[in-house]
């Protein structure tokens, strides 16, 4: 089991993301939505793949 980087939940289904201030961390979906809304999440690749283009 993995411990959540922000809210401390113990879960198996955490999302691995690159955070603007914290680096690579694990988040639950609820915190992912908040951090995404605050524009704290960075693309997980160099930006040349179709998944990173908005």
Phi, psi and omega per residue, in radians:
X1 nan 2.546 -3.088
X2 -1.933 2.465 3.089
X3 -1.601 2.333 3.140
X4 -1.110 2.394 -3.061
X5 -1.291 -0.416 -3.086
X6 -1.924 -0.987 -3.051
X7 -1.635 -0.145 3.038
X8 1.446 0.158 3.124
X9 -1.130 2.587 3.002
X10 -1.741 1.901 -3.099
X11 -2.496 2.768 3.039
X12 -1.595 -0.447 -2.984
X13 -1.820 0.884 3.117
X14 -1.504 2.637 3.128
X15 -1.626 2.281 3.099
X16 -1.563 2.133 -3.071
X17 -2.384 2.851 2.998
X18 -1.763 2.059 -3.108
X19 -1.706 2.462 -3.097
X20 -0.990 -0.689 -3.067
X21 -1.833 -0.496 -3.007
X22 -1.787 -0.108 -3.096
X23 1.415 -2.630 -3.129
X24 -1.389 2.131 -3.093
X25 -2.405 3.011 3.073
X26 -1.949 2.309 -3.117
X27 -2.280 2.616 2.941
X28 -1.396 2.916 -3.072
X29 -1.103 -0.655 -3.135
X30 -1.085 -0.803 3.121
X31 -1.227 -0.560 3.082
X32 -1.055 -0.762 3.124
X33 -1.078 -0.738 3.139
X34 -1.144 -0.849 -3.111
X35 -1.147 -0.637 3.082
X36 -1.137 -0.736 3.107
X37 -1.110 -0.559 3.097
X38 -1.480 0.049 3.137
X39 1.028 0.694 3.119
X40 -1.708 -0.068 -3.112
X41 -1.748 2.424 -3.117
X42 -1.880 2.712 3.070
X43 -1.033 2.516 -3.108
X44 -1.488 -0.057 3.090
X45 -2.245 -2.985 -3.082
X46 -1.347 -0.079 3.103
X47 1.723 -0.032 -3.113
X48 -1.677 0.110 3.105
X49 -1.714 2.798 -3.113
X50 -1.151 -0.474 -3.122
X51 -1.195 -0.388 -3.085
X52 -1.649 -0.193 -3.099
X53 -1.479 2.261 -3.090
X54 -1.768 nan nan
